Amino acid sequence: MEKKSFDHPSIVSPKETLDRLAGMVALRANTFEEIEKLSLLPEELKRHDSFTTSMINEMDEERKRLKERAGDWAEEMAEG
């Protein structure tokens, strides 16, 4: 006994067909919108990378300055 599919075009009503088609059109529009948003991400990620790299470099420089100041203070304490 063969199982019948209710998705066969001859079984689906014209209204259901139009509803499905409208749903597919909406899905396609949403898909294009999502693709457009995703295509902008690489540039945004590059900006974030640049900002983050800059912050890390500034913090590294600050760490070096603080380490030098701590060394100077340690020398002053040893001498004083």
C-alpha distance (Angstrom), angle and dihedral (degrees) to the residues before:
residue distance angle dihedral
M1 . . .
E2 3.81 . .
K3 3.79 119.0 .
K4 3.82 112.5 -128.1
S5 3.77 120.0 -137.0
F6 3.77 117.5 -137.8
D7 3.81 88.4 -152.7
H8 3.78 92.5 70.5
P9 3.84 109.0 120.3
S10 3.81 93.5 -125.4
I11 3.82 91.4 57.3
V12 3.82 98.2 46.1
S13 3.81 116.5 86.7
P14 3.81 120.9 -122.2
K15 3.83 90.0 -112.0
E16 3.81 91.2 53.0
T17 3.80 89.1 47.8
L18 3.81 91.6 52.8
D19 3.82 91.0 45.6
R20 3.80 90.6 51.7
L21 3.79 91.6 46.3
A22 3.82 91.2 49.8
G23 3.79 89.1 49.4
M24 3.79 91.1 50.8
V25 3.82 91.6 49.3
A26 3.81 91.0 50.1
L27 3.79 90.8 47.4
R28 3.79 90.7 50.3
A29 3.82 91.4 50.6
N30 3.81 90.4 49.2
T31 3.80 90.2 48.0
F32 3.81 91.9 53.0
E33 3.80 89.8 47.7
E34 3.81 91.3 51.4
I35 3.81 91.5 47.5
E36 3.80 89.9 51.7
K37 3.82 91.2 50.9
L38 3.80 91.4 47.0
S39 3.80 91.7 49.7
L40 3.82 88.6 61.2
L41 3.80 93.1 54.3
P42 3.83 98.6 82.1
E43 3.82 91.7 60.3
E44 3.79 91.4 45.8
L45 3.79 90.6 49.1
K46 3.82 90.3 50.3
R47 3.81 89.8 53.6
H48 3.81 90.9 48.9
D49 3.80 90.1 47.8
S50 3.79 91.9 51.0
F51 3.80 92.0 48.2
T52 3.80 92.9 46.3
T53 3.80 92.6 47.3
S54 3.79 90.2 50.2
M55 3.81 91.7 50.2
I56 3.81 91.7 48.6
N57 3.82 91.1 50.1
E58 3.82 91.4 49.2
M59 3.80 91.1 49.1
D60 3.79 90.9 48.4
E61 3.81 90.4 52.6
E62 3.81 90.6 47.2
R63 3.81 90.0 50.1
K64 3.82 90.2 52.8
R65 3.83 91.5 49.3
L66 3.81 91.9 48.4
K67 3.80 91.5 47.6
E68 3.81 89.7 51.4
R69 3.81 91.8 48.2
A70 3.81 90.7 48.8
G71 3.80 89.4 51.4
D72 3.81 90.5 49.8
W73 3.79 91.2 50.1
A74 3.80 91.2 48.0
E75 3.82 89.1 53.5
E76 3.80 91.2 48.5
M77 3.80 91.0 50.2
A78 3.81 91.2 48.7
E79 3.81 91.5 50.0
G80 3.78 96.2 40.8
